[in-house]
């Protein structure tokens, strides 16, 4: 009988809302506990497993003890790995025991799993980290669960190879992108668009959007608080307001920046009772608007701001390069994601907009 291996990194994603640009710091769990934060990785894994159980009754083996059982047993104490060493030991114990390793984490977790995966068991990521550059991750927890079930039900167990990438967190906190290819991994063949593409660099010269950015700044309303997301395009917008961060979430009002590289707690304190707009660009190659690299703009922040209007600025060439031709949101709140899904106008140039489908 086919078996699914389940690994959950409980610190995955903690650094996102905290504005830490990742969760690899050795004291990230202590920092999160001191701030009263709770990991969302187990919750996202539960969403994936619920979708898996809707289509499959295959046994789930969860490390590091590897109890053989159902969904409830899979989330016992053995399901969580506390350190990279735990993850390595769990993957080694799963060799020859499972047909697919489903893991909740980010690029760092993917690297650890690959390092111990001596027999090349196919792996699939439940998106739960801050850094998710690699193509091994599903676009949502539910898609991860459904793709896992489909893979185990396929007698041929068809796979494909994807790159495992990771970013230098220290460089990222300094506003520098330093991505590195670590290895390749085997994952479930996906012909339904369940997995995200690897992140791609910007293909649109910011200069092509210069007039659009100038027009946007000129039309910014003085009584509105603007939440400005990360990215090269957004940095060009921030430069017109006096500077700002490349990879952080900033605030602007009255024609100037009033907050740089803020975490979700700081954003929550600033948005309540205010008129707010959110300005975002698109993650190149992946098509994400929310949930990748901007977890500070959390579902709590959006709800506290009264579900404010969201403006998207992205060059037409970058949009045309997306496969599939749609944008994705993954805030961690399925209800909110469903509310936000639909058709959004995207600013692609001065006086130009393109309507694009947005999915959860």
N, C-alpha and C positions, 0 to 999 in steps of 0.2 A: 504494500500500500504506500502511496505517496505520502511524504511527510514534509511539513513546513517548519523550518527553524526560525525562532523569533528572538531578536536581541533588541533591547531598549537602552539607549544611553540617557540616563536621567538628568544629565546636565546639558544635554543638547538644546540649543536655542536660548539658554538663559541669558547669554550675552547680548542678544539682539535688542530686546526692549531696553536693556541697560545701556545701550549705546557703546558696547565694548567691541563691536565689530567681529565677534566670535566668542566661543566658549572654551578655548583651549587653555586659558590661564589656570594654574593649579589651584588658585583660591577662589575660582568663580562660584563654586557651590556655597562657600562661606559668605562671599559678598551677597549672593542672592538671598540666603537665609537672613542675613542682617537687614536686608531691605524688605523682608516679608514676601519674597517671590516664590512661586511654585512652578516647577517644571511642567511644561505642556507636552513633553515627549510621551509619557504614559497615556495621556488623553488622546493624542493623535494616533498612537498605536492601537488604542481601543477602537477608534473609528475605523481604522484599516481592518482590524480583525473582525469587526461586525460586518463589514462589507464582504470579507472573505467567507465568513460563516453563512452568509446569505446564499452563497453559491457552492460551498464545499464543506464536506464533513471530514476532511483529511485531518489526521492528528497533528497537533502543534507541539513541538519540543522547544522549551524555553530555557535558556541558560541562566547561570552557569551550572546548575545541578541537572539540567535536562529532564525535568519531570515529563512523562508522557501523558498528555491529557487534553482536555477540551479548553475552550476559550477562558473559562473561569480559572482553571489551574494555571494557564499560561501567564496570568498576571499575579501569581504568587511571588514571594520574595525572590525566587530564582530567576524571574524574568528580567530583572534589572542588573546591569553591570555597573559597578561604581567607578572603575578606573579603566584605562587603556589595557592594563595587564589582565583585568577580568575579561575584557572583550576578547583579547587574544586567546586566553584559556578556553573561553566558551566556543569560539570558532574552531579551535583545535579539537574540542570534544565532539563537535558536530560533524567532523569529517566522517563520511560513510554512513551517517545517520539520517541526513535530510536531503531533500532534492532541491530545495531553494531556501536561501537565508533571507528573510525579510527583517530589515532593521530600521529602527527609529533613531535618526541622528542626522549629521551633516557630513561634509567632506572629510573631516577628521576621523569620524567613525568609519566611513567607507575605507579610508587608508588603513586603519587598524585591522579591519576585517580582511582586507586583501593581503595584509602582511602575514596572516595566519592561515589563510585559505589554501592549503597546500594542494588539495585535490581539485581546485577550481570549481567548487559548487557555485552555481549561478546565484547572484545576489540582487536584491532590489531594495531601494530606499524609500521609507516613509518620510516625506520631507518634514524634518523637525529641527534642523539646525539653523545657524545664521549664514554660514558659507555653504552654498549648494551650487557649485560651478559644474559639477560632474553630470554626465548624462544618465547616471544610474538611478536617479530619483524619479518617482512618479510625480505627477503634477498636483496631486492631492492625496490625503490618506485613503479616501474611498477608492480612488483609481488604483492605488497600490494593492489594496485588498482584492479588488476584482481581477487585476492582472495576475496576481499570485494564484488565485483560484483557477483562472483560465490556463495558466502555465501547467499547473499540476494535473489538470484534466486532459491536457494534450498528450497523447501517447508518444509523440515525437519529441516532446520537450525542446522545442526549437529556441535557440538562443542567438544573441549577437554580442559583439564586443564593443565596449564603450570606454572612453578615457576617464581616469580618476584624477581630478585636479584638486588643488588646494591653494589657498592664499596665505601669505605671511601676515598673521594678525597684527604683529607689532608695526609692520610697514603700513598696514591698512589703517591703524589708529593714527598714524602720522600723515594720512591722506595719500598714500602711495599704493598702487595696485601691483602686487608681485605674485602672479599666479605661476604655478609649477605643475607640470605633468609628472605624476608619480608612477602610474602603471596603467594597465588596461584590465578590465574585468569582464567576465561573462555575465549577461543578464537576460531576462526573459524577452524573447522577441515581441515587439510591440508594433502592431499594424493599425491600432485604433487611436493613436495619439495619447495614450495613457501616461507615457513618460515625458519628462521635459527634455529639451535639447540642452547640450552643453552651452554654457554662457559664451557668447561671442563678443568680440570687441566692437566698438561703434563703427559702423560703416558710413555714417552720415557726417560729413564735415559740419562742425557747429556753425561755420560761416554761412552755410546754406539756410540756417534758421535764424541768422542774426537779426534780420528785419522783423521776424515774428517775435523774437524775444524783446526787441526794443518796443514793439507795439504793445506787448503784454505788460511790460513795466509801466509804460505811459498810461495804461488804462487801469492800473491797480488802484482800488478804492481806498481812500485814506482811513476810513473807519473799519476796515476789515483786517483781520489777522490772517496772514498767509503762512501755511505750513509748506515748506519747500523740501522736497525729497532729495535723495542723493543722485549722483551720476554726472557725466560730463556735460550734458545739455543743461542740467539744473545748475551746475557750477557756473556756466556762462551767464545764466540768468542772475545768479547771486552776485557775480562780479559787477553787474550793472547796478546792484544795490550796495556795493561797497566791499564785497569779498565773500566770506562764507566758506563752508567746508565742501570738499569733493564727495566724501563718502558718508557724511552725517546728515541729520535732519535739522534744518534751521528754521527760524521764524523771521518774518518781516512785517512791518506795518509802518504806515506813514512814509513810504518811500525809502526805508532803510532797514537794515538787519537789526533785530532786537534780541536774537538768541541764536547761538551757534552750537551745533553738534549736541543736541539735547536728547535725553532719554525720555521714555514714555511718562515717567512721573512728572518731569518738568513740563512736558506738553500738556498733561492733564491739568496741571495747576494754571496754565495760561489760557486754555481754550474755554473753560467754563464761563458762561454768561457773555461770550463774545460772538461777534459775527465772524465766521471762519470760512476760508477756502483752502483747499489742498491742491498743490501743484506737483505733478509727477512726470517722469519720463518712463520709457519702456526699457526693460532689461534686454539687451541685445541678444538675439538668438533664442531666448526663452519666452519672451512676450509677457513677462510678469509685470503687473502694476503695483500690487501690494503683496507682501509676504516673502519677498526675496530682497535682503539687504536694507529694508526699511521697516523692520518689525517694530521700531519705535512708534510708528503710526499704527498703533494697535486698534483692535476692535473697540476697546474701552475708550481710547482717545476719540475715535470717530463717533461713537455714541454720545460721549460727553459733549462733543461739539455739535450735536444735533444732526448727524449724518450730513456734513456740509457738502457743497458742490465740489467736485473734483475735476480739475483741468489737466489734460494730458498734452504734452508737447513732445513731438517725435517726428523726425524726418520721414518722408514718404519712402525712401529707399530702405530704411530699417524696417518699416512696416511690411514692405513688399518681400523682405527676406525671411519673414516668419513662416514656419511650418508647424502646425496649421495656421491659416490666416485668421488668428484670433488672439485676444489678450486674456490674461488669466489673473484672478485674485484669489488669495489664500491667506486670509487674516487669522485663521484658526477658529473662527466663529462661523459655522456653516450657515446659520440663519442669516447673518449679516451678509455673507458672501452671496447667498441667493437673492437677497434684496438688491444688492448692488449690480448683479449680473444684468446684461441687456445689451443695448447698442449705444456706444458712447462716441461723441465727436472728438477727434484728435486734431490738434493744431499741427499742421504739417508745413506751414509757411505763412508769410504775411498775407492775410486775407484768405487763407486756404485752410479748409478742414476736410477730414475724411472720416466717415462713420465706420466704426469697427465693432465687431461683436466681442463682448466681454463675457467670459464664462467663469464659473467657480470650480 
